[in-house]
Amino acid sequence: MPRLFLLSTLLAIPLVLGACAIPTSRSNIVVLTDSKAVVEPCRQIGEIDGASELHSILVLDKARDATLARLKIRAADMGGTHVLTPVADIKWKGPSTKGIVYKCGA
């Protein structure tokens, strides 16, 4: 019985880790904002979504943290420095997890 438990646990780890958003040094510098004034002088790159399949089963605070991390990671992958998103508002309760990616500065 312990072997079966260990095996099922080991098989579940990749599923759990696959749902995690792991920040990188590139994504840590991305700024999230809900203020258009912050991104006015910047160049728009594109749109992204911070949604996850697990969003509906996560506690709201954890879902917001994970959504913020995914937005930062996806923006960094596009070469962006800022994301305009309603998720940046501390009072965000959903449902929108989308954002617009901008490149600011040089």
C-alpha positions in Angstrom: 0.0 0.0 0.0 2.7 2.6 0.8 4.3 1.9 -2.7 1.0 2.7 -4.4 0.6 5.9 -2.4 4.2 6.9 -3.3 3.7 6.1 -6.9 0.4 8.1 -7.2 2.1 11.0 -5.4 5.0 11.0 -7.8 2.7 10.9 -10.8 0.7 13.9 -9.4 3.7 16.2 -8.9 4.1 17.1 -12.6 0.4 18.0 -12.8 0.6 20.3 -9.8 3.9 21.9 -10.9 2.5 22.4 -14.4 -0.2 24.7 -12.9 2.3 26.9 -11.1 3.6 30.1 -12.5 7.3 30.3 -11.6 8.7 33.9 -12.0 12.1 34.5 -13.6 14.5 37.5 -13.4 13.0 38.8 -16.6 9.4 38.6 -15.4 10.2 40.1 -12.0 10.9 43.5 -13.6 7.6 43.6 -15.4 5.3 46.3 -13.9 1.5 45.6 -13.6 -0.8 48.6 -13.5 -4.5 49.4 -13.8 -3.7 53.1 -14.7 -3.6 54.0 -18.3 -1.5 57.1 -17.5 1.4 54.8 -16.6 1.6 53.3 -20.1 0.6 56.3 -22.2 4.2 57.0 -23.4 4.8 53.3 -24.1 4.5 51.2 -27.2 1.7 48.6 -27.2 3.0 45.1 -28.0 -0.1 42.9 -27.7 -2.7 41.3 -25.5 -2.3 38.4 -23.0 -4.4 36.4 -20.6 -3.3 35.3 -17.1 -6.0 32.6 -16.9 -5.4 29.1 -15.7 -7.4 25.9 -15.7 -7.1 25.8 -11.9 -8.4 29.4 -11.5 -11.9 28.4 -10.5 -10.7 26.0 -7.7 -8.1 28.2 -6.2 -8.9 30.6 -3.3 -9.4 34.1 -4.7 -6.2 35.6 -3.1 -4.1 32.7 -4.4 -5.8 32.9 -7.8 -4.9 36.6 -8.0 -1.3 36.0 -7.1 -1.0 33.2 -9.7 -2.7 35.4 -12.3 -0.3 38.3 -11.6 2.7 35.9 -11.9 1.4 34.4 -15.2 0.8 37.9 -16.6 4.3 39.0 -15.7 5.8 35.8 -17.2 3.8 36.1 -20.5 4.6 39.8 -20.8 8.4 39.2 -20.3 8.2 36.4 -22.9 6.9 39.0 -25.4 9.6 41.5 -24.5 7.2 43.8 -22.5 8.0 45.9 -19.5 4.4 46.8 -18.4 1.0 45.3 -18.4 -2.2 47.2 -18.2 -4.7 44.9 -16.4 -7.6 45.1 -14.0 -5.9 42.3 -12.0 -3.4 44.9 -10.7 -6.2 46.5 -8.6 -5.9 45.1 -5.1 -9.7 44.9 -5.0 -9.8 42.7 -8.1 -12.4 40.0 -7.8 -12.4 38.8 -11.4 -13.6 37.7 -13.9 -11.2 39.3 -16.4 -7.6 38.0 -16.3 -6.6 39.8 -19.5 -4.0 42.5 -20.0 -2.3 44.6 -22.6 1.5 44.4 -22.8 3.6 47.5 -23.4 7.3 48.2 -23.9 8.3 51.3 -22.1 11.7 53.1 -22.1 14.4 52.5 -24.6 
